[in-house]
Structures are given as structure tokens and as C-alpha cells.
Amino acid sequence: MSADPPQAQKKFQEKYSLPFTLLSDADRKVCEAFGVIKEKNMYGKKVKGIARTTFVIGPDGKIKHVFNNVKADGHAAEVLEYLKSVA
């Protein structure tokens, strides 16, 4: 899920041939509810932005694990390793 509008997500999904639907939170209500809107420092100015975060949500709908300050490189493998360790 991201704050990008649905049209931008559709282009991203098509560009990378993703076999799943991407969710839009353009109004940032979900980001606010999950507490991922954080103060950031951008070019010396303090701004509010979305902190990249991955939530592992169990079948019961409860958050099982949170990965904070996510970097794209290697993150999928990190999540997969976590999932294997709790299976």
C-alpha cells in the first residue's frame, strides 16, 4: 500500500507485471492509523512523510511483526526468512 493515486499504482503494476492488486491510500488515513507518518529531514527541512514499513499480519488479522525503516534491497528475502522462522 502506498499514498500514490490508483492510476500511478496501475502503471507500476503493469510495468513490473505484478500478479496482485496494489492498494492506494491517497488520503493517508491508513498510514495515520498504522502510525507510519513520521517527521523526516529532506534537504535540511523537516517534513512529514511516510516511513517505509512492512507489517506481517496473521490470519487472525493481528499484527505479528513490524519491519521499520525498510530498504528495498534484500527486504523480500528478509521477510521470507522471518516467515519461514515462525512457520
HTML snippet that shows the backbone in 3Dmol.js (N, CA, C, O; Angstrom):
<script src="https://3Dmol.org/build/3Dmol-min.js"></script>
<div id="view" style="width:600px;height:400px;position:relative"></div>
<script>
const pdb = `
ATOM      1  N   MET A   1       0.848  -1.158   0.000  1.00  0.00           N
ATOM      2  CA  MET A   1       0.000   0.000   0.000  1.00  0.00           C
ATOM      3  C   MET A   1       0.899   1.226   0.000  1.00  0.00           C
ATOM      4  O   MET A   1       1.934   1.266   0.665  1.00  0.00           O
ATOM      5  N   SER A   2       0.477   2.215  -0.757  1.00  0.00           N
ATOM      6  CA  SER A   2       1.216   3.469  -0.767  1.00  0.00           C
ATOM      7  C   SER A   2       0.233   4.620  -0.917  1.00  0.00           C
ATOM      8  O   SER A   2      -0.957   4.415  -1.155  1.00  0.00           O
ATOM      9  N   ALA A   3       0.748   5.820  -0.775  1.00  0.00           N
ATOM     10  CA  ALA A   3      -0.089   7.012  -0.906  1.00  0.00           C
ATOM     11  C   ALA A   3      -0.208   7.457  -2.361  1.00  0.00           C
ATOM     12  O   ALA A   3      -0.838   8.473  -2.654  1.00  0.00           O
ATOM     13  N   ASP A   4       0.392   6.706  -3.257  1.00  0.00           N
ATOM     14  CA  ASP A   4       0.265   7.039  -4.679  1.00  0.00           C
ATOM     15  C   ASP A   4      -1.185   6.849  -5.124  1.00  0.00           C
ATOM     16  O   ASP A   4      -1.884   5.970  -4.621  1.00  0.00           O
ATOM     17  N   PRO A   5      -1.631   7.677  -6.068  1.00  0.00           N
ATOM     18  CA  PRO A   5      -3.001   7.502  -6.573  1.00  0.00           C
ATOM     19  C   PRO A   5      -3.131   6.195  -7.355  1.00  0.00           C
ATOM     20  O   PRO A   5      -2.135   5.673  -7.858  1.00  0.00           O
ATOM     21  N   PRO A   6      -4.346   5.667  -7.459  1.00  0.00           N
ATOM     22  CA  PRO A   6      -4.547   4.393  -8.158  1.00  0.00           C
ATOM     23  C   PRO A   6      -3.967   4.346  -9.577  1.00  0.00           C
ATOM     24  O   PRO A   6      -3.458   3.308  -9.998  1.00  0.00           O
ATOM     25  N   GLN A   7      -4.039   5.453 -10.314  1.00  0.00           N
ATOM     26  CA  GLN A   7      -3.514   5.463 -11.684  1.00  0.00           C
ATOM     27  C   GLN A   7      -2.004   5.205 -11.702  1.00  0.00           C
ATOM     28  O   GLN A   7      -1.507   4.476 -12.560  1.00  0.00           O
ATOM     29  N   ALA A   8      -1.286   5.798 -10.761  1.00  0.00           N
ATOM     30  CA  ALA A   8       0.169   5.593 -10.682  1.00  0.00           C
ATOM     31  C   ALA A   8       0.484   4.157 -10.289  1.00  0.00           C
ATOM     32  O   ALA A   8       1.436   3.564 -10.796  1.00  0.00           O
ATOM     33  N   GLN A   9      -0.305   3.609  -9.398  1.00  0.00           N
ATOM     34  CA  GLN A   9      -0.072   2.223  -8.978  1.00  0.00           C
ATOM     35  C   GLN A   9      -0.349   1.251 -10.122  1.00  0.00           C
ATOM     36  O   GLN A   9       0.354   0.251 -10.274  1.00  0.00           O
ATOM     37  N   LYS A  10      -1.364   1.540 -10.918  1.00  0.00           N
ATOM     38  CA  LYS A  10      -1.691   0.679 -12.061  1.00  0.00           C
ATOM     39  C   LYS A  10      -0.525   0.655 -13.044  1.00  0.00           C
ATOM     40  O   LYS A  10      -0.165  -0.407 -13.551  1.00  0.00           O
ATOM     41  N   LYS A  11       0.071   1.822 -13.318  1.00  0.00           N
ATOM     42  CA  LYS A  11       1.227   1.891 -14.213  1.00  0.00           C
ATOM     43  C   LYS A  11       2.397   1.082 -13.653  1.00  0.00           C
ATOM     44  O   LYS A  11       3.063   0.353 -14.388  1.00  0.00           O
ATOM     45  N   PHE A  12       2.642   1.216 -12.351  1.00  0.00           N
ATOM     46  CA  PHE A  12       3.723   0.475 -11.690  1.00  0.00           C
ATOM     47  C   PHE A  12       3.457  -1.029 -11.780  1.00  0.00           C
ATOM     48  O   PHE A  12       4.360  -1.807 -12.088  1.00  0.00           O
ATOM     49  N   GLN A  13       2.226  -1.428 -11.512  1.00  0.00           N
ATOM     50  CA  GLN A  13       1.852  -2.843 -11.570  1.00  0.00           C
ATOM     51  C   GLN A  13       2.073  -3.407 -12.974  1.00  0.00           C
ATOM     52  O   GLN A  13       2.604  -4.507 -13.129  1.00  0.00           O
ATOM     53  N   GLU A  14       1.669  -2.659 -13.983  1.00  0.00           N
ATOM     54  CA  GLU A  14       1.839  -3.116 -15.367  1.00  0.00           C
ATOM     55  C   GLU A  14       3.308  -3.137 -15.771  1.00  0.00           C
ATOM     56  O   GLU A  14       3.757  -4.074 -16.431  1.00  0.00           O
ATOM     57  N   LYS A  15       4.059  -2.109 -15.380  1.00  0.00           N
ATOM     58  CA  LYS A  15       5.485  -2.026 -15.730  1.00  0.00           C
ATOM     59  C   LYS A  15       6.254  -3.239 -15.226  1.00  0.00           C
ATOM     60  O   LYS A  15       7.127  -3.759 -15.921  1.00  0.00           O
ATOM     61  N   TYR A  16       5.928  -3.693 -14.005  1.00  0.00           N
ATOM     62  CA  TYR A  16       6.657  -4.802 -13.400  1.00  0.00           C
ATOM     63  C   TYR A  16       5.885  -6.119 -13.443  1.00  0.00           C
ATOM     64  O   TYR A  16       6.281  -7.090 -12.798  1.00  0.00           O
ATOM     65  N   SER A  17       4.787  -6.159 -14.198  1.00  0.00           N
ATOM     66  CA  SER A  17       3.962  -7.373 -14.365  1.00  0.00           C
ATOM     67  C   SER A  17       3.631  -8.024 -13.021  1.00  0.00           C
ATOM     68  O   SER A  17       3.760  -9.237 -12.858  1.00  0.00           O
ATOM     69  N   LEU A  18       3.206  -7.207 -12.072  1.00  0.00           N
ATOM     70  CA  LEU A  18       2.866  -7.739 -10.748  1.00  0.00           C
ATOM     71  C   LEU A  18       1.536  -8.479 -10.811  1.00  0.00           C
ATOM     72  O   LEU A  18       0.555  -7.951 -11.336  1.00  0.00           O
ATOM     73  N   PRO A  19       1.496  -9.702 -10.275  1.00  0.00           N
ATOM     74  CA  PRO A  19       0.279 -10.519 -10.364  1.00  0.00           C
ATOM     75  C   PRO A  19      -0.698 -10.287  -9.210  1.00  0.00           C
ATOM     76  O   PRO A  19      -1.495 -11.166  -8.886  1.00  0.00           O
ATOM     77  N   PHE A  20      -0.638  -9.113  -8.594  1.00  0.00           N
ATOM     78  CA  PHE A  20      -1.525  -8.816  -7.475  1.00  0.00           C
ATOM     79  C   PHE A  20      -1.923  -7.341  -7.529  1.00  0.00           C
ATOM     80  O   PHE A  20      -1.275  -6.526  -8.185  1.00  0.00           O
ATOM     81  N   THR A  21      -2.985  -7.030  -6.834  1.00  0.00           N
ATOM     82  CA  THR A  21      -3.506  -5.667  -6.790  1.00  0.00           C
ATOM     83  C   THR A  21      -2.741  -4.834  -5.774  1.00  0.00           C
ATOM     84  O   THR A  21      -2.474  -5.296  -4.664  1.00  0.00           O
ATOM     85  N   LEU A  22      -2.391  -3.618  -6.143  1.00  0.00           N
ATOM     86  CA  LEU A  22      -1.759  -2.685  -5.218  1.00  0.00           C
ATOM     87  C   LEU A  22      -2.844  -1.803  -4.615  1.00  0.00           C
ATOM     88  O   LEU A  22      -3.794  -1.425  -5.300  1.00  0.00           O
ATOM     89  N   LEU A  23      -2.706  -1.484  -3.364  1.00  0.00           N
ATOM     90  CA  LEU A  23      -3.704  -0.681  -2.666  1.00  0.00           C
ATOM     91  C   LEU A  23      -3.233   0.756  -2.523  1.00  0.00           C
ATOM     92  O   LEU A  23      -2.068   1.022  -2.228  1.00  0.00           O
ATOM     93  N   SER A  24      -4.170   1.680  -2.740  1.00  0.00           N
ATOM     94  CA  SER A  24      -3.870   3.106  -2.637  1.00  0.00           C
ATOM     95  C   SER A  24      -4.420   3.671  -1.336  1.00  0.00           C
ATOM     96  O   SER A  24      -5.536   3.359  -0.923  1.00  0.00           O
ATOM     97  N   ASP A  25      -3.613   4.505  -0.706  1.00  0.00           N
ATOM     98  CA  ASP A  25      -4.028   5.233   0.492  1.00  0.00           C
ATOM     99  C   ASP A  25      -3.757   6.714   0.239  1.00  0.00           C
ATOM    100  O   ASP A  25      -3.047   7.372   0.999  1.00  0.00           O
ATOM    101  N   ALA A  26      -4.341   7.221  -0.849  1.00  0.00           N
ATOM    102  CA  ALA A  26      -4.070   8.592  -1.289  1.00  0.00           C
ATOM    103  C   ALA A  26      -4.422   9.627  -0.219  1.00  0.00           C
ATOM    104  O   ALA A  26      -3.796  10.685  -0.160  1.00  0.00           O
ATOM    105  N   ASP A  27      -5.399   9.340   0.614  1.00  0.00           N
ATOM    106  CA  ASP A  27      -5.766  10.293   1.671  1.00  0.00           C
ATOM    107  C   ASP A  27      -4.980  10.051   2.964  1.00  0.00           C
ATOM    108  O   ASP A  27      -5.148  10.780   3.942  1.00  0.00           O
ATOM    109  N   ARG A  28      -4.141   9.047   2.963  1.00  0.00           N
ATOM    110  CA  ARG A  28      -3.235   8.694   4.063  1.00  0.00           C
ATOM    111  C   ARG A  28      -3.947   8.314   5.370  1.00  0.00           C
ATOM    112  O   ARG A  28      -3.343   8.390   6.440  1.00  0.00           O
ATOM    113  N   LYS A  29      -5.179   7.920   5.299  1.00  0.00           N
ATOM    114  CA  LYS A  29      -5.912   7.521   6.513  1.00  0.00           C
ATOM    115  C   LYS A  29      -5.342   6.230   7.106  1.00  0.00           C
ATOM    116  O   LYS A  29      -5.214   6.109   8.324  1.00  0.00           O
ATOM    117  N   VAL A  30      -5.004   5.278   6.252  1.00  0.00           N
ATOM    118  CA  VAL A  30      -4.434   4.019   6.742  1.00  0.00           C
ATOM    119  C   VAL A  30      -3.036   4.277   7.316  1.00  0.00           C
ATOM    120  O   VAL A  30      -2.677   3.723   8.355  1.00  0.00           O
ATOM    121  N   CYS A  31      -2.257   5.113   6.643  1.00  0.00           N
ATOM    122  CA  CYS A  31      -0.920   5.469   7.152  1.00  0.00           C
ATOM    123  C   CYS A  31      -1.016   6.083   8.538  1.00  0.00           C
ATOM    124  O   CYS A  31      -0.232   5.753   9.428  1.00  0.00           O
ATOM    125  N   GLU A  32      -1.970   6.966   8.716  1.00  0.00           N
ATOM    126  CA  GLU A  32      -2.175   7.587  10.031  1.00  0.00           C
ATOM    127  C   GLU A  32      -2.566   6.524  11.064  1.00  0.00           C
ATOM    128  O   GLU A  32      -2.036   6.511  12.175  1.00  0.00           O
ATOM    129  N   ALA A  33      -3.491   5.635  10.694  1.00  0.00           N
ATOM    130  CA  ALA A  33      -3.960   4.605  11.625  1.00  0.00           C
ATOM    131  C   ALA A  33      -2.834   3.658  12.050  1.00  0.00           C
ATOM    132  O   ALA A  33      -2.817   3.186  13.187  1.00  0.00           O
ATOM    133  N   PHE A  34      -1.895   3.380  11.141  1.00  0.00           N
ATOM    134  CA  PHE A  34      -0.793   2.472  11.441  1.00  0.00           C
ATOM    135  C   PHE A  34       0.431   3.207  11.997  1.00  0.00           C
ATOM    136  O   PHE A  34       1.442   2.578  12.309  1.00  0.00           O
ATOM    137  N   GLY A  35       0.342   4.520  12.120  1.00  0.00           N
ATOM    138  CA  GLY A  35       1.425   5.280  12.737  1.00  0.00           C
ATOM    139  C   GLY A  35       2.697   5.370  11.923  1.00  0.00           C
ATOM    140  O   GLY A  35       3.787   5.429  12.493  1.00  0.00           O
ATOM    141  N   VAL A  36       2.587   5.382  10.592  1.00  0.00           N
ATOM    142  CA  VAL A  36       3.798   5.427   9.767  1.00  0.00           C
ATOM    143  C   VAL A  36       4.079   6.809   9.177  1.00  0.00           C
ATOM    144  O   VAL A  36       5.020   6.969   8.401  1.00  0.00           O
ATOM    145  N   ILE A  37       3.268   7.812   9.541  1.00  0.00           N
ATOM    146  CA  ILE A  37       3.573   9.182   9.136  1.00  0.00           C
ATOM    147  C   ILE A  37       4.588   9.719  10.155  1.00  0.00           C
ATOM    148  O   ILE A  37       4.291   9.848  11.343  1.00  0.00           O
ATOM    149  N   LYS A  38       5.764  10.022   9.671  1.00  0.00           N
ATOM    150  CA  LYS A  38       6.862  10.432  10.552  1.00  0.00           C
ATOM    151  C   LYS A  38       7.463  11.745  10.072  1.00  0.00           C
ATOM    152  O   LYS A  38       7.328  12.119   8.907  1.00  0.00           O
ATOM    153  N   GLU A  39       8.121  12.429  10.979  1.00  0.00           N
ATOM    154  CA  GLU A  39       8.861  13.629  10.596  1.00  0.00           C
ATOM    155  C   GLU A  39      10.183  13.193   9.985  1.00  0.00           C
ATOM    156  O   GLU A  39      10.910  12.378  10.553  1.00  0.00           O
ATOM    157  N   LYS A  40      10.483  13.757   8.808  1.00  0.00           N
ATOM    158  CA  LYS A  40      11.717  13.430   8.110  1.00  0.00           C
ATOM    159  C   LYS A  40      12.490  14.706   7.841  1.00  0.00           C
ATOM    160  O   LYS A  40      11.938  15.805   7.901  1.00  0.00           O
ATOM    161  N   ASN A  41      13.751  14.555   7.551  1.00  0.00           N
ATOM    162  CA  ASN A  41      14.604  15.686   7.207  1.00  0.00           C
ATOM    163  C   ASN A  41      14.917  15.583   5.728  1.00  0.00           C
ATOM    164  O   ASN A  41      15.622  14.667   5.305  1.00  0.00           O
ATOM    165  N   MET A  42      14.396  16.522   4.928  1.00  0.00           N
ATOM    166  CA  MET A  42      14.616  16.485   3.493  1.00  0.00           C
ATOM    167  C   MET A  42      15.294  17.782   3.063  1.00  0.00           C
ATOM    168  O   MET A  42      14.698  18.858   3.113  1.00  0.00           O
ATOM    169  N   TYR A  43      16.533  17.661   2.646  1.00  0.00           N
ATOM    170  CA  TYR A  43      17.313  18.819   2.217  1.00  0.00           C
ATOM    171  C   TYR A  43      17.340  19.905   3.291  1.00  0.00           C
ATOM    172  O   TYR A  43      17.243  21.094   2.987  1.00  0.00           O
ATOM    173  N   GLY A  44      17.472  19.487   4.544  1.00  0.00           N
ATOM    174  CA  GLY A  44      17.566  20.416   5.651  1.00  0.00           C
ATOM    175  C   GLY A  44      16.240  20.940   6.178  1.00  0.00           C
ATOM    176  O   GLY A  44      16.210  21.713   7.135  1.00  0.00           O
ATOM    177  N   LYS A  45      15.146  20.524   5.557  1.00  0.00           N
ATOM    178  CA  LYS A  45      13.823  20.949   6.015  1.00  0.00           C
ATOM    179  C   LYS A  45      13.110  19.773   6.654  1.00  0.00           C
ATOM    180  O   LYS A  45      13.210  18.642   6.178  1.00  0.00           O
ATOM    181  N   LYS A  46      12.391  20.041   7.729  1.00  0.00           N
ATOM    182  CA  LYS A  46      11.608  18.983   8.374  1.00  0.00           C
ATOM    183  C   LYS A  46      10.254  18.893   7.674  1.00  0.00           C
ATOM    184  O   LYS A  46       9.533  19.883   7.547  1.00  0.00           O
ATOM    185  N   VAL A  47       9.928  17.678   7.221  1.00  0.00           N
ATOM    186  CA  VAL A  47       8.666  17.431   6.525  1.00  0.00           C
ATOM    187  C   VAL A  47       8.030  16.165   7.094  1.00  0.00           C
ATOM    188  O   VAL A  47       8.713  15.324   7.679  1.00  0.00           O
ATOM    189  N   LYS A  48       6.732  16.041   6.918  1.00  0.00           N
ATOM    190  CA  LYS A  48       6.037  14.809   7.307  1.00  0.00           C
ATOM    191  C   LYS A  48       5.996  13.906   6.090  1.00  0.00           C
ATOM    192  O   LYS A  48       5.644  14.341   4.994  1.00  0.00           O
ATOM    193  N   GLY A  49       6.357  12.653   6.287  1.00  0.00           N
ATOM    194  CA  GLY A  49       6.341  11.689   5.195  1.00  0.00           C
ATOM    195  C   GLY A  49       6.045  10.301   5.714  1.00  0.00           C
ATOM    196  O   GLY A  49       5.937  10.075   6.919  1.00  0.00           O
ATOM    197  N   ILE A  50       5.919   9.396   4.799  1.00  0.00           N
ATOM    198  CA  ILE A  50       5.618   8.009   5.148  1.00  0.00           C
ATOM    199  C   ILE A  50       6.925   7.250   5.350  1.00  0.00           C
ATOM    200  O   ILE A  50       7.770   7.215   4.456  1.00  0.00           O
ATOM    201  N   ALA A  51       7.089   6.650   6.510  1.00  0.00           N
ATOM    202  CA  ALA A  51       8.248   5.804   6.789  1.00  0.00           C
ATOM    203  C   ALA A  51       7.964   4.426   6.202  1.00  0.00           C
ATOM    204  O   ALA A  51       6.956   3.803   6.535  1.00  0.00           O
ATOM    205  N   ARG A  52       8.837   3.957   5.342  1.00  0.00           N
ATOM    206  CA  ARG A  52       8.631   2.639   4.727  1.00  0.00           C
ATOM    207  C   ARG A  52       8.633   1.577   5.815  1.00  0.00           C
ATOM    208  O   ARG A  52       9.597   1.421   6.564  1.00  0.00           O
ATOM    209  N   THR A  53       7.543   0.866   5.876  1.00  0.00           N
ATOM    210  CA  THR A  53       7.329  -0.101   6.947  1.00  0.00           C
ATOM    211  C   THR A  53       6.604  -1.314   6.375  1.00  0.00           C
ATOM    212  O   THR A  53       5.709  -1.173   5.541  1.00  0.00           O
ATOM    213  N   THR A  54       6.989  -2.499   6.822  1.00  0.00           N
ATOM    214  CA  THR A  54       6.289  -3.719   6.434  1.00  0.00           C
ATOM    215  C   THR A  54       5.646  -4.313   7.673  1.00  0.00           C
ATOM    216  O   THR A  54       6.291  -4.477   8.709  1.00  0.00           O
ATOM    217  N   PHE A  55       4.368  -4.631   7.550  1.00  0.00           N
ATOM    218  CA  PHE A  55       3.625  -5.278   8.623  1.00  0.00           C
ATOM    219  C   PHE A  55       3.298  -6.702   8.191  1.00  0.00           C
ATOM    220  O   PHE A  55       2.763  -6.919   7.104  1.00  0.00           O
ATOM    221  N   VAL A  56       3.619  -7.671   9.043  1.00  0.00           N
ATOM    222  CA  VAL A  56       3.194  -9.050   8.807  1.00  0.00           C
ATOM    223  C   VAL A  56       1.911  -9.217   9.608  1.00  0.00           C
ATOM    224  O   VAL A  56       1.903  -9.094  10.833  1.00  0.00           O
ATOM    225  N   ILE A  57       0.833  -9.497   8.898  1.00  0.00           N
ATOM    226  CA  ILE A  57      -0.475  -9.620   9.530  1.00  0.00           C
ATOM    227  C   ILE A  57      -0.910 -11.072   9.454  1.00  0.00           C
ATOM    228  O   ILE A  57      -0.943 -11.664   8.375  1.00  0.00           O
ATOM    229  N   GLY A  58      -1.245 -11.647  10.609  1.00  0.00           N
ATOM    230  CA  GLY A  58      -1.627 -13.047  10.679  1.00  0.00           C
ATOM    231  C   GLY A  58      -3.047 -13.299  10.206  1.00  0.00           C
ATOM    232  O   GLY A  58      -3.803 -12.360   9.956  1.00  0.00           O
ATOM    233  N   PRO A  59      -3.403 -14.558  10.086  1.00  0.00           N
ATOM    234  CA  PRO A  59      -4.756 -14.934   9.650  1.00  0.00           C
ATOM    235  C   PRO A  59      -5.848 -14.390  10.571  1.00  0.00           C
ATOM    236  O   PRO A  59      -6.999 -14.234  10.165  1.00  0.00           O
ATOM    237  N   ASP A  60      -5.468 -14.105  11.810  1.00  0.00           N
ATOM    238  CA  ASP A  60      -6.438 -13.565  12.769  1.00  0.00           C
ATOM    239  C   ASP A  60      -6.600 -12.053  12.639  1.00  0.00           C
ATOM    240  O   ASP A  60      -7.366 -11.442  13.383  1.00  0.00           O
ATOM    241  N   GLY A  61      -5.868 -11.443  11.680  1.00  0.00           N
ATOM    242  CA  GLY A  61      -5.964 -10.012  11.456  1.00  0.00           C
ATOM    243  C   GLY A  61      -5.103  -9.181  12.388  1.00  0.00           C
ATOM    244  O   GLY A  61      -5.152  -7.952  12.340  1.00  0.00           O
ATOM    245  N   LYS A  62      -4.318  -9.824  13.231  1.00  0.00           N
ATOM    246  CA  LYS A  62      -3.458  -9.103  14.170  1.00  0.00           C
ATOM    247  C   LYS A  62      -2.047  -8.973  13.610  1.00  0.00           C
ATOM    248  O   LYS A  62      -1.560  -9.850  12.896  1.00  0.00           O
ATOM    249  N   ILE A  63      -1.399  -7.857  13.953  1.00  0.00           N
ATOM    250  CA  ILE A  63      -0.026  -7.629  13.513  1.00  0.00           C
ATOM    251  C   ILE A  63       0.889  -8.584  14.273  1.00  0.00           C
ATOM    252  O   ILE A  63       0.908  -8.606  15.504  1.00  0.00           O
ATOM    253  N   LYS A  64       1.646  -9.371  13.509  1.00  0.00           N
ATOM    254  CA  LYS A  64       2.557 -10.349  14.101  1.00  0.00           C
ATOM    255  C   LYS A  64       3.992  -9.832  14.186  1.00  0.00           C
ATOM    256  O   LYS A  64       4.742 -10.209  15.086  1.00  0.00           O
ATOM    257  N   HIS A  65       4.368  -8.967  13.245  1.00  0.00           N
ATOM    258  CA  HIS A  65       5.735  -8.446  13.228  1.00  0.00           C
ATOM    259  C   HIS A  65       5.759  -7.151  12.427  1.00  0.00           C
ATOM    260  O   HIS A  65       4.974  -6.970  11.496  1.00  0.00           O
ATOM    261  N   VAL A  66       6.670  -6.249  12.799  1.00  0.00           N
ATOM    262  CA  VAL A  66       6.831  -4.973  12.091  1.00  0.00           C
ATOM    263  C   VAL A  66       8.297  -4.819  11.697  1.00  0.00           C
ATOM    264  O   VAL A  66       9.196  -4.973  12.524  1.00  0.00           O
ATOM    265  N   PHE A  67       8.519  -4.515  10.433  1.00  0.00           N
ATOM    266  CA  PHE A  67       9.850  -4.178   9.929  1.00  0.00           C
ATOM    267  C   PHE A  67       9.846  -2.670   9.711  1.00  0.00           C
ATOM    268  O   PHE A  67       9.098  -2.168   8.873  1.00  0.00           O
ATOM    269  N   ASN A  68      10.664  -1.953  10.448  1.00  0.00           N
ATOM    270  CA  ASN A  68      10.745  -0.494  10.340  1.00  0.00           C
ATOM    271  C   ASN A  68      11.905  -0.071   9.453  1.00  0.00           C
ATOM    272  O   ASN A  68      12.861  -0.822   9.260  1.00  0.00           O
ATOM    273  N   ASN A  69      11.812   1.138   8.917  1.00  0.00           N
ATOM    274  CA  ASN A  69      12.878   1.734   8.095  1.00  0.00           C
ATOM    275  C   ASN A  69      13.340   0.788   6.990  1.00  0.00           C
ATOM    276  O   ASN A  69      14.534   0.524   6.845  1.00  0.00           O
ATOM    277  N   VAL A  70      12.404   0.291   6.228  1.00  0.00           N
ATOM    278  CA  VAL A  70      12.648  -0.709   5.194  1.00  0.00           C
ATOM    279  C   VAL A  70      13.425  -0.119   4.019  1.00  0.00           C
ATOM    280  O   VAL A  70      13.137   0.984   3.555  1.00  0.00           O
ATOM    281  N   LYS A  71      14.394  -0.861   3.560  1.00  0.00           N
ATOM    282  CA  LYS A  71      15.120  -0.566   2.321  1.00  0.00           C
ATOM    283  C   LYS A  71      14.755  -1.682   1.338  1.00  0.00           C
ATOM    284  O   LYS A  71      14.691  -2.851   1.720  1.00  0.00           O
ATOM    285  N   ALA A  72      14.518  -1.328   0.086  1.00  0.00           N
ATOM    286  CA  ALA A  72      14.053  -2.305  -0.899  1.00  0.00           C
ATOM    287  C   ALA A  72      15.034  -3.460  -1.097  1.00  0.00           C
ATOM    288  O   ALA A  72      14.633  -4.623  -1.145  1.00  0.00           O
ATOM    289  N   ASP A  73      16.333  -3.129  -1.213  1.00  0.00           N
ATOM    290  CA  ASP A  73      17.332  -4.179  -1.477  1.00  0.00           C
ATOM    291  C   ASP A  73      17.357  -5.210  -0.358  1.00  0.00           C
ATOM    292  O   ASP A  73      17.639  -4.884   0.795  1.00  0.00           O
ATOM    293  N   GLY A  74      17.059  -6.456  -0.709  1.00  0.00           N
ATOM    294  CA  GLY A  74      17.137  -7.554   0.237  1.00  0.00           C
ATOM    295  C   GLY A  74      15.954  -7.696   1.176  1.00  0.00           C
ATOM    296  O   GLY A  74      15.902  -8.638   1.967  1.00  0.00           O
ATOM    297  N   HIS A  75      15.003  -6.774   1.102  1.00  0.00           N
ATOM    298  CA  HIS A  75      13.898  -6.824   2.070  1.00  0.00           C
ATOM    299  C   HIS A  75      12.978  -8.025   1.862  1.00  0.00           C
ATOM    300  O   HIS A  75      12.532  -8.633   2.835  1.00  0.00           O
ATOM    301  N   ALA A  76      12.691  -8.373   0.618  1.00  0.00           N
ATOM    302  CA  ALA A  76      11.827  -9.527   0.359  1.00  0.00           C
ATOM    303  C   ALA A  76      12.426 -10.787   0.977  1.00  0.00           C
ATOM    304  O   ALA A  76      11.711 -11.591   1.574  1.00  0.00           O
ATOM    305  N   ALA A  77      13.729 -10.954   0.832  1.00  0.00           N
ATOM    306  CA  ALA A  77      14.406 -12.121   1.409  1.00  0.00           C
ATOM    307  C   ALA A  77      14.343 -12.074   2.935  1.00  0.00           C
ATOM    308  O   ALA A  77      14.171 -13.109   3.580  1.00  0.00           O
ATOM    309  N   GLU A  78      14.480 -10.896   3.508  1.00  0.00           N
ATOM    310  CA  GLU A  78      14.402 -10.736   4.960  1.00  0.00           C
ATOM    311  C   GLU A  78      13.011 -11.137   5.479  1.00  0.00           C
ATOM    312  O   GLU A  78      12.893 -11.823   6.494  1.00  0.00           O
ATOM    313  N   VAL A  79      11.979 -10.705   4.778  1.00  0.00           N
ATOM    314  CA  VAL A  79      10.612 -11.048   5.177  1.00  0.00           C
ATOM    315  C   VAL A  79      10.381 -12.548   5.025  1.00  0.00           C
ATOM    316  O   VAL A  79       9.799 -13.178   5.908  1.00  0.00           O
ATOM    317  N   LEU A  80      10.832 -13.124   3.910  1.00  0.00           N
ATOM    318  CA  LEU A  80      10.669 -14.560   3.682  1.00  0.00           C
ATOM    319  C   LEU A  80      11.384 -15.363   4.761  1.00  0.00           C
ATOM    320  O   LEU A  80      10.853 -16.366   5.237  1.00  0.00           O
ATOM    321  N   GLU A  81      12.571 -14.938   5.149  1.00  0.00           N
ATOM    322  CA  GLU A  81      13.317 -15.619   6.215  1.00  0.00           C
ATOM    323  C   GLU A  81      12.530 -15.574   7.535  1.00  0.00           C
ATOM    324  O   GLU A  81      12.444 -16.570   8.254  1.00  0.00           O
ATOM    325  N   TYR A  82      11.964 -14.412   7.834  1.00  0.00           N
ATOM    326  CA  TYR A  82      11.149 -14.283   9.048  1.00  0.00           C
ATOM    327  C   TYR A  82       9.959 -15.240   8.989  1.00  0.00           C
ATOM    328  O   TYR A  82       9.682 -15.962   9.947  1.00  0.00           O
ATOM    329  N   LEU A  83       9.260 -15.234   7.856  1.00  0.00           N
ATOM    330  CA  LEU A  83       8.076 -16.091   7.731  1.00  0.00           C
ATOM    331  C   LEU A  83       8.412 -17.581   7.889  1.00  0.00           C
ATOM    332  O   LEU A  83       7.656 -18.338   8.498  1.00  0.00           O
ATOM    333  N   LYS A  84       9.544 -17.980   7.337  1.00  0.00           N
ATOM    334  CA  LYS A  84       9.983 -19.378   7.475  1.00  0.00           C
ATOM    335  C   LYS A  84      10.310 -19.698   8.934  1.00  0.00           C
ATOM    336  O   LYS A  84      10.065 -20.812   9.398  1.00  0.00           O
ATOM    337  N   SER A  85      10.853 -18.738   9.643  1.00  0.00           N
ATOM    338  CA  SER A  85      11.264 -18.976  11.031  1.00  0.00           C
ATOM    339  C   SER A  85      10.076 -19.120  11.984  1.00  0.00           C
ATOM    340  O   SER A  85      10.214 -19.726  13.046  1.00  0.00           O
ATOM    341  N   VAL A  86       8.936 -18.586  11.630  1.00  0.00           N
ATOM    342  CA  VAL A  86       7.767 -18.660  12.510  1.00  0.00           C
ATOM    343  C   VAL A  86       6.750 -19.694  12.036  1.00  0.00           C
ATOM    344  O   VAL A  86       5.718 -19.897  12.675  1.00  0.00           O
ATOM    345  N   ALA A  87       7.044 -20.343  10.919  1.00  0.00           N
ATOM    346  CA  ALA A  87       6.097 -21.328  10.361  1.00  0.00           C
ATOM    347  C   ALA A  87       6.120 -22.633  11.122  1.00  0.00           C
ATOM    348  O   ALA A  87       5.385 -23.560  10.780  1.00  0.00           O
TER     349      ALA A  87
END
`;
const viewer = $3Dmol.createViewer("view");
viewer.addModel(pdb, "pdb");
viewer.setStyle({}, {cartoon: {color: "spectrum"}});
viewer.zoomTo();
viewer.render();
</script>
